[in-house]
């Protein structure tokens, strides 16, 4: 029994040291310097590339209008609305898109669009979206249903 102990103890110590020093030896290997990551200058972050050419700005406006139209169509397909209301929503969307296009043309009439002119176009788009949400949103539909119920009860 004692001969087995004399054999197992040194073996256990050797294995413990081997497993403890293996990660240290691996981390001590000479590694090359990691490439330096260039940080974004905080002063220039999010400022975009202004002034921008009016043609490029018009392309961006058209892309955003196209994306908004796709979103609108997917929402109209997902909700059971009467066709007359869907037609009115599409008509209002096209009128808003025409207003945004006109504002973009006005902003780019000198060939360049500045940051302030782009902000004005963006503000117009947000205002049009907000009015459409107020007119056709969930709360507006709910108020219309309540009004219909009150009229039915009154008659």
C-alpha positions as a printed Julia matrix, in Angstrom:
155×3 Matrix{Float64}:
   0.0    0.0     0.0
   2.75   2.38    0.85
   4.5    1.66   -2.43
   1.31   2.62   -4.31
   1.1    5.87   -2.34
   4.68   6.72   -3.12
   3.96   6.26   -6.77
   0.58   8.09   -6.93
   1.5   11.21   -4.92
   4.39  12.33   -7.13
   2.36  11.49  -10.22
  -0.57  13.59   -8.99
   1.74  16.51   -8.19
   3.4   16.31  -11.6
   0.03  16.32  -13.36
  -1.21  19.25  -11.27
   1.87  21.32  -12.11
   1.62  20.36  -15.78
  -1.99  21.49  -16.05
  -1.35  24.65  -14.03
   1.68  25.77  -16.03
   0.4   24.89  -19.52
  -1.84  27.99  -19.84
   0.95  30.18  -18.48
   3.38  28.85  -21.05
   0.88  29.38  -23.85
   0.21  32.98  -22.85
   3.92  33.7   -22.54
   4.5   33.02  -26.24
   5.65  36.03  -28.2
   2.72  37.52  -30.04
   2.87  40.26  -32.61
   1.19  43.55  -31.85
  -2.47  43.64  -32.65
  -3.37  46.11  -35.37
  -4.5   49.41  -34.0
  -8.19  50.13  -34.43
  -8.9   53.59  -35.68
 -11.53  55.3   -33.62
 -14.2   57.49  -35.1
 -13.66  61.13  -34.34
 -16.53  62.09  -32.06
 -16.79  65.54  -33.59
 -17.35  64.13  -37.07
 -19.5   61.14  -36.15
 -22.96  61.19  -37.7
 -22.45  64.37  -39.68
 -22.58  62.7   -43.06
 -21.08  64.15  -46.16
 -22.58  67.57  -46.65
 -22.95  69.48  -48.9
 -24.2   66.7   -51.15
 -25.03  66.79  -54.86
 -28.7   67.38  -55.54
 -28.92  64.31  -57.82
 -27.56  62.05  -55.09
 -29.88  63.64  -52.53
 -32.85  63.03  -54.85
 -31.81  59.38  -55.16
 -31.72  59.03  -51.37
 -35.13  60.71  -51.05
 -36.6   58.36  -53.69
 -35.13  55.33  -51.91
 -36.7   56.43  -48.62
 -40.06  57.06  -50.3
 -39.89  53.61  -51.91
 -39.14  52.0   -48.53
 -41.98  53.91  -46.88
 -44.37  52.82  -49.67
 -43.36  49.18  -49.16
 -43.98  49.5   -45.43
 -47.36  51.12  -46.02
 -48.41  48.41  -48.48
 -47.37  45.64  -46.09
 -49.37  47.27  -43.29
 -52.4   47.71  -45.54
 -52.21  44.05  -46.53
 -51.96  42.97  -42.89
 -54.97  44.95  -41.64
 -58.56  44.37  -42.78
 -59.57  47.86  -43.9
 -62.24  48.83  -46.41
 -60.93  49.38  -49.93
 -62.14  52.98  -49.89
 -59.99  53.73  -46.84
 -56.99  51.97  -48.4
 -57.42  54.05  -51.56
 -57.6   57.25  -49.5
 -54.46  56.28  -47.56
 -52.58  55.63  -50.82
 -53.8   58.94  -52.24
 -52.64  60.83  -49.16
 -49.3   59.02  -49.28
 -48.74  60.03  -52.9
 -49.64  63.64  -52.08
 -47.13  63.61  -49.23
 -44.48  62.01  -51.44
 -45.03  64.73  -54.04
 -44.61  67.39  -51.34
 -41.37  65.79  -50.16
 -40.07  65.54  -53.74
 -40.88  69.22  -54.29
 -39.06  70.17  -51.09
 -36.05  68.09  -52.17
 -36.02  69.79  -55.58
 -36.23  73.19  -53.89
 -33.35  72.26  -51.58
 -31.2   71.14  -54.51
 -31.99  73.93  -56.97
 -28.43  75.32  -56.72
 -26.85  71.9   -57.34
 -25.86  71.24  -53.73
 -27.9   70.34  -50.66
 -26.67  71.6   -47.3
 -27.29  69.97  -43.95
 -29.91  72.55  -42.97
 -31.83  72.06  -46.22
 -31.78  68.29  -45.71
 -33.04  68.76  -42.15
 -35.94  70.83  -43.47
 -36.9   68.04  -45.9
 -36.63  65.48  -43.1
 -38.79  67.61  -40.8
 -41.45  67.9   -43.51
 -41.44  64.1   -43.94
 -41.81  63.56  -40.2
 -44.66  66.07  -40.0
 -46.49  64.36  -42.87
 -46.02  60.97  -41.2
 -47.35  62.32  -37.91
 -50.45  63.81  -39.52
 -51.11  60.53  -41.35
 -50.79  58.59  -38.09
 -53.2   60.97  -36.4
 -55.66  60.69  -39.27
 -55.49  56.91  -39.91
 -53.84  55.48  -36.8
 -55.32  53.1   -34.3
 -56.69  55.84  -32.06
 -58.43  57.57  -34.98
 -60.1   54.31  -36.06
 -61.14  53.61  -32.5
 -62.7   57.09  -32.14
 -64.61  56.54  -35.38
 -66.04  53.27  -34.09
 -67.07  54.9   -30.83
 -68.8   57.67  -32.75
 -70.67  55.12  -34.88
 -71.83  53.26  -31.77
 -73.06  56.48  -30.17
 -74.99  57.39  -33.33
 -76.59  53.94  -33.42
 -77.67  54.23  -29.78
 -79.04  57.73  -30.31
 -81.2   56.72  -33.27
